C-alpha cells in the first residue's frame, strides 16, 4: 500500500507542476490556429476583392505627347 501512495503522491505533484504549463501550451496552439485561419480568410477576401476590382475598373489609356513639346 505504501508503494501505491508513493506513486500517487509523485503523480499528483507532477500533475500540479506540469498542469498549468500543458494548459498554456494547449491554449497557445488554439490561438495560433485561430490566427492562421483568420489570416487565410483575409487573404481569400483580398483576392476576391482584387478580382472584383479588376472587373469594374475602366481601362486606362496612355497619353502620348507629340515630339517637341
N, CA, C and O atoms as a GROMACS GRO file, in nm:
protein
  276
    1UNK      N    1   0.082  -0.119   0.000
    1UNK     CA    2   0.000   0.000   0.000
    1UNK      C    3   0.086   0.126   0.000
    1UNK      O    4   0.049   0.226  -0.060
    2UNK      N    5   0.201   0.121   0.067
    2UNK     CA    6   0.290   0.237   0.069
    2UNK      C    7   0.341   0.271  -0.071
    2UNK      O    8   0.354   0.388  -0.106
    3UNK      N    9   0.370   0.170  -0.150
    3UNK     CA   10   0.420   0.193  -0.285
    3UNK      C   11   0.316   0.265  -0.369
    3UNK      O   12   0.348   0.357  -0.444
    4UNK      N   13   0.190   0.221  -0.356
    4UNK     CA   14   0.082   0.286  -0.431
    4UNK      C   15   0.070   0.433  -0.392
    4UNK      O   16   0.056   0.520  -0.478
    5UNK      N   17   0.075   0.462  -0.262
    5UNK     CA   18   0.064   0.600  -0.216
    5UNK      C   19   0.184   0.683  -0.262
    5UNK      O   20   0.169   0.800  -0.297
    6UNK      N   21   0.301   0.623  -0.262
    6UNK     CA   22   0.420   0.694  -0.310
    6UNK      C   23   0.403   0.734  -0.458
    6UNK      O   24   0.430   0.848  -0.496
    7UNK      N   25   0.357   0.638  -0.539
    7UNK     CA   26   0.335   0.668  -0.680
    7UNK      C   27   0.224   0.772  -0.699
    7UNK      O   28   0.233   0.859  -0.786
    8UNK      N   29   0.121   0.763  -0.617
    8UNK     CA   30   0.010   0.858  -0.626
    8UNK      C   31   0.057   1.000  -0.591
    8UNK      O   32   0.019   1.096  -0.657
    9UNK      N   33   0.140   1.011  -0.488
    9UNK     CA   34   0.192   1.142  -0.448
    9UNK      C   35   0.280   1.200  -0.559
    9UNK      O   36   0.270   1.319  -0.591
   10UNK      N   37   0.365   1.117  -0.616
   10UNK     CA   38   0.452   1.164  -0.726
   10UNK      C   39   0.366   1.208  -0.843
   10UNK      O   40   0.394   1.312  -0.904
   11UNK      N   41   0.262   1.132  -0.875
   11UNK     CA   42   0.174   1.167  -0.985
   11UNK      C   43   0.102   1.300  -0.960
   11UNK      O   44   0.093   1.383  -1.049
   12UNK      N   45   0.053   1.319  -0.838
   12UNK     CA   46  -0.018   1.443  -0.804
   12UNK      C   47   0.076   1.563  -0.811
   12UNK      O   48   0.040   1.668  -0.865
   13UNK      N   49   0.196   1.548  -0.759
   13UNK     CA   50   0.293   1.658  -0.764
   13UNK      C   51   0.329   1.691  -0.908
   13UNK      O   52   0.338   1.807  -0.946
   14UNK      N   53   0.351   1.587  -0.989
   14UNK     CA   54   0.382   1.608  -1.130
   14UNK      C   55   0.267   1.678  -1.201
   14UNK      O   56   0.289   1.768  -1.282
   15UNK      N   57   0.144   1.637  -1.171
   15UNK     CA   58   0.027   1.700  -1.232
   15UNK      C   59   0.016   1.847  -1.191
   15UNK      O   60  -0.019   1.931  -1.274
   16UNK      N   61   0.044   1.877  -1.066
   16UNK     CA   62   0.037   2.016  -1.020
   16UNK      C   63   0.146   2.103  -1.085
   16UNK      O   64   0.123   2.220  -1.112
   17UNK      N   65   0.262   2.044  -1.109
   17UNK     CA   66   0.370   2.121  -1.170
   17UNK      C   67   0.354   2.134  -1.321
   17UNK      O   68   0.380   2.241  -1.377
   18UNK      N   69   0.310   2.028  -1.386
   18UNK     CA   70   0.301   2.028  -1.532
   18UNK      C   71   0.166   2.079  -1.583
   18UNK      O   72   0.158   2.125  -1.697
   19UNK      N   73   0.063   2.072  -1.504
   19UNK     CA   74  -0.072   2.109  -1.547
   19UNK      C   75  -0.082   2.248  -1.608
   19UNK      O   76  -0.128   2.262  -1.721
   20UNK      N   77  -0.040   2.352  -1.535
   20UNK     CA   78  -0.050   2.487  -1.592
   20UNK      C   79   0.030   2.505  -1.721
   20UNK      O   80  -0.013   2.575  -1.812
   21UNK      N   81   0.145   2.442  -1.727
   21UNK     CA   82   0.227   2.452  -1.846
   21UNK      C   83   0.159   2.387  -1.966
   21UNK      O   84   0.155   2.445  -2.075
   22UNK      N   85   0.104   2.269  -1.946
   22UNK     CA   86   0.035   2.200  -2.054
   22UNK      C   87  -0.092   2.274  -2.095
   22UNK      O   88  -0.126   2.279  -2.214
   23UNK      N   89  -0.162   2.330  -1.999
   23UNK     CA   90  -0.283   2.408  -2.027
   23UNK      C   91  -0.246   2.530  -2.112
   23UNK      O   92  -0.316   2.561  -2.208
   24UNK      N   93  -0.139   2.600  -2.077
   24UNK     CA   94  -0.096   2.716  -2.153
   24UNK      C   95  -0.051   2.681  -2.293
   24UNK      O   96  -0.079   2.755  -2.388
   25UNK      N   97   0.018   2.569  -2.308
   25UNK     CA   98   0.062   2.526  -2.441
   25UNK      C   99  -0.058   2.494  -2.529
   25UNK      O  100  -0.060   2.528  -2.648
   26UNK      N  101  -0.158   2.428  -2.473
   26UNK     CA  102  -0.279   2.396  -2.549
   26UNK      C  103  -0.352   2.524  -2.590
   26UNK      O  104  -0.404   2.533  -2.701
   27UNK      N  105  -0.355   2.622  -2.501
   27UNK     CA  106  -0.421   2.750  -2.531
   27UNK      C  107  -0.346   2.823  -2.642
   27UNK      O  108  -0.408   2.879  -2.732
   28UNK      N  109  -0.212   2.823  -2.635
   28UNK     CA  110  -0.132   2.888  -2.739
   28UNK      C  111  -0.156   2.824  -2.875
   28UNK      O  112  -0.167   2.894  -2.976
   29UNK      N  113  -0.165   2.693  -2.878
   29UNK     CA  114  -0.190   2.624  -3.006
   29UNK      C  115  -0.326   2.662  -3.062
   29UNK      O  116  -0.341   2.682  -3.183
   30UNK      N  117  -0.427   2.673  -2.973
   30UNK     CA  118  -0.560   2.711  -3.018
   30UNK      C  119  -0.560   2.853  -3.075
   30UNK      O  120  -0.620   2.878  -3.179
   31UNK      N  121  -0.492   2.944  -3.007
   31UNK     CA  122  -0.483   3.082  -3.055
   31UNK      C  123  -0.409   3.088  -3.188
   31UNK      O  124  -0.449   3.161  -3.278
   32UNK      N  125  -0.301   3.011  -3.202
   32UNK     CA  126  -0.227   3.007  -3.328
   32UNK      C  127  -0.315   2.958  -3.442
   32UNK      O  128  -0.311   3.012  -3.552
   33UNK      N  129  -0.396   2.855  -3.416
   33UNK     CA  130  -0.487   2.804  -3.520
   33UNK      C  131  -0.588   2.910  -3.558
   33UNK      O  132  -0.619   2.926  -3.676
   34UNK      N  133  -0.641   2.982  -3.460
   34UNK     CA  134  -0.739   3.086  -3.489
   34UNK      C  135  -0.677   3.200  -3.570
   34UNK      O  136  -0.739   3.251  -3.663
   35UNK      N  137  -0.555   3.240  -3.534
   35UNK     CA  138  -0.488   3.346  -3.609
   35UNK      C  139  -0.458   3.302  -3.752
   35UNK      O  140  -0.477   3.380  -3.846
   36UNK      N  141  -0.413   3.179  -3.770
   36UNK     CA  142  -0.384   3.126  -3.904
   36UNK      C  143  -0.511   3.122  -3.989
   36UNK      O  144  -0.508   3.159  -4.106
   37UNK      N  145  -0.622   3.079  -3.930
   37UNK     CA  146  -0.749   3.073  -4.002
   37UNK      C  147  -0.796   3.213  -4.041
   37UNK      O  148  -0.845   3.234  -4.152
   38UNK      N  149  -0.781   3.308  -3.950
   38UNK     CA  150  -0.822   3.445  -3.980
   38UNK      C  151  -0.735   3.504  -4.091
   38UNK      O  152  -0.785   3.576  -4.177
   39UNK      N  153  -0.606   3.474  -4.090
   39UNK     CA  154  -0.516   3.524  -4.193
   39UNK      C  155  -0.553   3.464  -4.329
   39UNK      O  156  -0.551   3.535  -4.430
   40UNK      N  157  -0.587   3.336  -4.333
   40UNK     CA  158  -0.626   3.274  -4.459
   40UNK      C  159  -0.756   3.332  -4.510
   40UNK      O  160  -0.771   3.355  -4.630
   41UNK      N  161  -0.852   3.358  -4.421
   41UNK     CA  162  -0.978   3.420  -4.463
   41UNK      C  163  -0.953   3.559  -4.519
   41UNK      O  164  -1.014   3.598  -4.618
   42UNK      N  165  -0.862   3.634  -4.455
   42UNK     CA  166  -0.829   3.768  -4.501
   42UNK      C  167  -0.767   3.764  -4.641
   42UNK      O  168  -0.799   3.848  -4.724
   43UNK      N  169  -0.681   3.668  -4.666
   43UNK     CA  170  -0.618   3.656  -4.798
   43UNK      C  171  -0.722   3.621  -4.904
   43UNK      O  172  -0.717   3.673  -5.015
   44UNK      N  173  -0.817   3.535  -4.870
   44UNK     CA  174  -0.922   3.499  -4.965
   44UNK      C  175  -1.007   3.620  -4.996
   44UNK      O  176  -1.043   3.643  -5.112
   45UNK      N  177  -1.040   3.698  -4.894
   45UNK     CA  178  -1.120   3.818  -4.916
   45UNK      C  179  -1.044   3.918  -5.003
   45UNK      O  180  -1.102   3.978  -5.093
   46UNK      N  181  -0.916   3.934  -4.977
   46UNK     CA  182  -0.836   4.028  -5.057
   46UNK      C  183  -0.831   3.984  -5.203
   46UNK      O  184  -0.846   4.067  -5.293
   47UNK      N  185  -0.810   3.856  -5.227
   47UNK     CA  186  -0.803   3.806  -5.364
   47UNK      C  187  -0.937   3.826  -5.433
   47UNK      O  188  -0.941   3.866  -5.549
   48UNK      N  189  -1.045   3.798  -5.364
   48UNK     CA  190  -1.178   3.819  -5.421
   48UNK      C  191  -1.202   3.965  -5.451
   48UNK      O  192  -1.262   3.998  -5.553
   49UNK      N  193  -1.156   4.053  -5.364
   49UNK     CA  194  -1.172   4.197  -5.383
   49UNK      C  195  -1.093   4.243  -5.505
   49UNK      O  196  -1.141   4.326  -5.582
   50UNK      N  197  -0.975   4.190  -5.523
   50UNK     CA  198  -0.893   4.228  -5.638
   50UNK      C  199  -0.959   4.186  -5.768
   50UNK      O  200  -0.956   4.260  -5.866
   51UNK      N  201  -1.020   4.067  -5.770
   51UNK     CA  202  -1.087   4.021  -5.891
   51UNK      C  203  -1.204   4.111  -5.925
   51UNK      O  204  -1.222   4.149  -6.041
   52UNK      N  205  -1.285   4.146  -5.825
   52UNK     CA  206  -1.398   4.234  -5.849
   52UNK      C  207  -1.350   4.371  -5.894
   52UNK      O  208  -1.408   4.433  -5.983
   53UNK      N  209  -1.243   4.418  -5.832
   53UNK     CA  210  -1.188   4.548  -5.866
   53UNK      C  211  -1.139   4.549  -6.010
   53UNK      O  212  -1.158   4.647  -6.082
   54UNK      N  213  -1.076   4.441  -6.053
   54UNK     CA  214  -1.023   4.433  -6.189
   54UNK      C  215  -1.138   4.431  -6.290
   54UNK      O  216  -1.123   4.485  -6.399
   55UNK      N  217  -1.249   4.371  -6.257
   55UNK     CA  218  -1.363   4.367  -6.348
   55UNK      C  219  -1.429   4.503  -6.362
   55UNK      O  220  -1.477   4.536  -6.471
   56UNK      N  221  -1.434   4.581  -6.257
   56UNK     CA  222  -1.507   4.707  -6.259
   56UNK      C  223  -1.421   4.825  -6.302
   56UNK      O  224  -1.474   4.933  -6.328
   57UNK      N  225  -1.294   4.808  -6.309
   57UNK     CA  226  -1.204   4.917  -6.345
   57UNK      C  227  -1.216   4.950  -6.493
   57UNK      O  228  -1.227   4.860  -6.576
   58UNK      N  229  -1.213   5.077  -6.525
   58UNK     CA  230  -1.211   5.117  -6.665
   58UNK      C  231  -1.068   5.114  -6.714
   58UNK      O  232  -0.976   5.148  -6.640
   59UNK      N  233  -1.047   5.072  -6.837
   59UNK     CA  234  -0.909   5.066  -6.887
   59UNK      C  235  -0.848   5.205  -6.897
   59UNK      O  236  -0.915   5.301  -6.935
   60UNK      N  237  -0.722   5.214  -6.863
   60UNK     CA  238  -0.651   5.342  -6.871
   60UNK      C  239  -0.586   5.354  -7.008
   60UNK      O  240  -0.530   5.259  -7.061
   61UNK      N  241  -0.595   5.471  -7.061
   61UNK     CA  242  -0.536   5.496  -7.192
   61UNK      C  243  -0.412   5.580  -7.171
   61UNK      O  244  -0.415   5.682  -7.103
   62UNK      N  245  -0.302   5.536  -7.232
   62UNK     CA  246  -0.178   5.612  -7.219
   62UNK      C  247  -0.184   5.734  -7.312
   62UNK      O  248  -0.222   5.724  -7.428
   63UNK      N  249  -0.148   5.847  -7.258
   63UNK     CA  250  -0.148   5.971  -7.335
   63UNK      C  251  -0.005   5.995  -7.381
   63UNK      O  252   0.088   6.003  -7.301
   64UNK      N  253   0.010   6.007  -7.512
   64UNK     CA  254   0.143   6.032  -7.568
   64UNK      C  255   0.147   6.175  -7.618
   64UNK      O  256   0.056   6.222  -7.686
   65UNK      N  257   0.253   6.241  -7.584
   65UNK     CA  258   0.272   6.379  -7.628
   65UNK      C  259   0.345   6.380  -7.762
   65UNK      O  260   0.427   6.294  -7.792
   66UNK      N  261   0.312   6.480  -7.839
   66UNK     CA  262   0.380   6.494  -7.968
   66UNK      C  263   0.525   6.533  -7.943
   66UNK      O  264   0.555   6.602  -7.845
   67UNK      N  265   0.616   6.491  -8.030
   67UNK     CA  266   0.756   6.528  -8.014
   67UNK      C  267   0.774   6.679  -8.018
   67UNK      O  268   0.709   6.748  -8.096
   68UNK      N  269   0.859   6.727  -7.937
   68UNK     CA  270   0.888   6.870  -7.933
   68UNK      C  271   0.811   6.945  -7.828
   68UNK      O  272   0.832   7.066  -7.813
   69UNK      N  273   0.727   6.883  -7.756
   69UNK     CA  274   0.652   6.951  -7.651
   69UNK      C  275   0.713   6.926  -7.517
   69UNK      O  276   0.663   6.976  -7.416
   0.00000   0.00000   0.00000
